[in-house]
Amino acid sequence: MAELSESSGATSNRRDFVRAGIGLGAAGVAAFGAIDKLLAEGVSAPSKPIVKPGDVVLFQGDSITDAGRKRGIDAPNDEAALGTGYAWLAASQMLVDKPEAGLKIFNRGVSGNKVYQLAERWKAECLDLTPNVLSILIGVNDYWHKHKHGYDGTLEKYEGDYRALIKQTKETLPEVRLILCEPFTLKVGSVDDSWFPEFDGYREAAKRVAKDVGAAWVPFQTMFDAAVKVAPPETWAKDGVHPTPSGAALMAHWWLKAAGP
């Protein structure tokens, strides 16, 4: 399983872009360096870039990825279709860094989705797009909707459905490069002590899947655990689940590390 680390000059450029793109406050600006320092040990970089010239890059997931994207736009690299969250910030940076690379970037996150709902739309909104790089962030609804909204799913269903989804993807797209993201929460807003330790099992399951399929892993929970040492949790996600602009900027910053130098 590929993980993340500080890359050299590119990281500074990415940080500056993301700050400028959303106007981070003082806490957000300070957090980049502080969080990178907290996470520096025990994190290794991919040996080669995961995103390569000419690639189709697809972001998939729930509302955190969706981030208000406009539906019905089939063209890649469209600002409205990429939403206003981490996927847009990461996509914009890739397009700024390498305008000659010919990347085609899509966001197909859908608010409220659980893994089985990704599977229901997977052919049209993943496989038919033939991504070279597929990024998935999914899991918080698989627990939240069980915990608060009457969904009868289980941790075992989440992991089993996730493994089946990746298996289907790799059977159809055997060369696809995967970036799997850690589901996360911050203890504020909708998230309280009653979420734990059960929610942690969903994080651990996602990490097992990433390891078993050789995917790059983006440790968003680890990142936010470091972030709350710099500023209170509402700075990053006021309801504990959906990131603020500062939270989305941190996510984009660390997702870009997963994509490599």
Residue pairs with C-beta under 8 A, 6 or more apart in sequence:
1 207
1 210
1 211
1 214
1 215
1 216
1 217
2 44
2 46
2 50
2 214
2 215
2 216
2 217
2 258
3 43
3 44
3 45
3 46
3 216
3 217
3 219
3 258
4 39
4 43
4 44
4 45
4 216
4 217
4 218
4 219
4 254
4 257
4 258
5 40
5 43
5 44
5 45
5 257
6 36
6 40
6 45
6 257
7 45
7 257
7 260
7 261
8 261
10 97
10 261
11 36
11 253
11 256
11 257
13 97
14 93
14 97
14 252
14 253
14 256
15 32
15 253
17 92
17 93
17 96
18 24
18 89
18 93
18 249
18 252
18 253
19 28
19 29
19 32
19 249
21 89
21 92
21 249
22 89
22 245
22 246
22 248
22 249
23 245
24 245
24 246
24 249
25 246
27 230
27 231
27 235
27 246
28 231
28 235
28 245
28 246
28 249
28 250
30 230
30 231
31 227
31 230
31 231
31 246
31 250
32 250
32 253
34 226
34 229
34 230
35 223
35 226
35 227
35 230
35 250
38 226
38 229
39 219
39 222
39 223
39 226
43 219
45 257
45 260
45 261
46 216
46 258
46 260
46 261
48 260
49 259
49 260
49 261
50 133
50 177
50 179
50 216
50 258
50 259
50 260
51 57
51 94
51 103
51 133
51 177
51 259
51 260
52 101
52 132
53 98
53 100
53 101
53 102
53 103
54 101
54 102
54 103
54 132
55 101
55 103
55 104
55 131
55 132
55 133
56 76
56 103
56 104
56 105
56 106
56 129
56 130
56 131
56 132
56 133
57 91
57 94
57 103
57 104
57 105
57 106
57 131
57 132
57 133
57 135
58 105
58 106
58 107
58 108
58 126
58 129
58 131
58 133
58 134
58 135
59 65
59 82
59 87
59 90
59 91
59 105
59 106
59 107
59 108
59 109
59 135
59 137
60 108
60 109
60 118
60 125
60 126
60 134
60 135
60 136
60 137
60 138
61 109
61 113
61 118
61 135
61 136
61 137
61 138
61 181
62 109
62 110
62 111
62 112
62 113
62 114
62 137
62 138
62 140
62 141
63 109
63 110
63 111
63 112
63 113
63 242
64 85
64 86
64 109
64 137
64 140
64 241
64 242
64 243
65 83
65 85
65 86
65 87
65 107
65 109
65 137
66 83
66 85
66 107
66 109
66 110
66 111
67 83
67 84
67 85
67 86
67 87
67 88
67 107
67 109
67 248
68 83
68 84
68 85
69 80
69 81
69 82
69 83
69 84
69 88
69 107
69 109
70 78
70 80
70 81
71 81
73 80
73 81
75 81
76 103
76 104
76 105
76 106
77 91
77 95
77 103
77 104
77 105
79 88
79 92
81 106
81 107
82 88
82 91
82 92
82 105
82 106
82 107
83 107
83 109
84 248
85 243
85 248
85 251
86 243
86 248
86 249
86 251
86 252
86 255
87 107
87 109
87 135
87 252
88 107
89 248
89 249
89 251
89 252
90 251
90 252
90 255
90 256
90 259
91 105
91 107
93 252
93 256
94 101
94 103
94 105
94 256
94 259
95 103
95 105
106 129
106 131
108 121
108 125
108 126
108 129
109 137
110 117
110 121
112 141
112 145
113 138
113 141
114 138
114 141
114 142
114 145
114 151
114 153
114 158
114 161
115 138
115 139
115 142
115 158
115 161
115 162
115 165
116 153
116 157
116 161
118 126
118 136
118 138
118 165
119 161
119 164
119 165
119 168
122 165
122 168
122 169
126 134
126 169
127 168
127 169
127 172
127 173
130 173
131 173
131 176
132 175
132 176
132 177
133 176
133 177
133 178
133 179
133 259
134 169
134 173
134 176
134 177
134 178
134 179
135 178
135 179
135 180
135 181
135 255
136 178
136 179
136 180
136 181
137 180
137 181
137 183
137 218
137 220
138 162
138 183
138 206
139 158
139 183
139 202
139 203
139 205
139 206
140 183
140 184
140 185
140 202
140 241
142 151
142 153
142 157
142 158
142 202
143 155
143 158
143 183
143 195
143 198
143 199
143 202
144 190
144 241
145 151
145 153
146 152
146 153
146 154
147 194
147 195
147 198
147 199
148 190
155 198
155 201
155 202
155 205
158 202
158 205
159 205
159 208
159 209
162 205
162 206
162 209
163 209
163 212
166 178
166 209
166 213
166 215
169 176
169 178
170 176
170 213
177 216
178 210
178 213
178 214
178 215
178 216
179 215
179 216
179 217
179 218
179 255
179 258
179 259
180 206
180 209
180 210
180 213
180 215
180 216
180 217
180 218
181 206
181 217
181 218
181 220
181 255
182 203
182 206
182 207
182 217
182 218
182 219
182 220
182 221
182 222
183 199
183 202
183 203
183 206
183 220
183 221
184 203
184 220
184 221
184 223
184 224
185 191
185 195
185 199
185 221
185 237
185 240
185 241
186 224
186 228
186 233
186 234
186 236
186 237
186 240
186 241
187 193
187 195
187 233
187 240
188 232
188 233
188 234
188 237
188 238
188 239
188 240
189 234
189 237
189 238
189 239
189 240
189 241
190 239
190 240
190 241
191 239
191 240
191 241
203 221
207 217
209 215
210 216
210 217
211 217
216 258
216 259
217 258
218 251
218 254
218 255
218 257
218 258
219 254
220 251
220 254
223 250
223 251
223 254
224 233
224 236
224 237
224 247
224 250
227 235
227 236
227 247
227 250
228 236
231 246
233 240
234 244
235 244
235 246
235 247
236 243
236 244
236 246
236 247
236 250
237 243
237 244
237 247
238 244
243 250
243 251
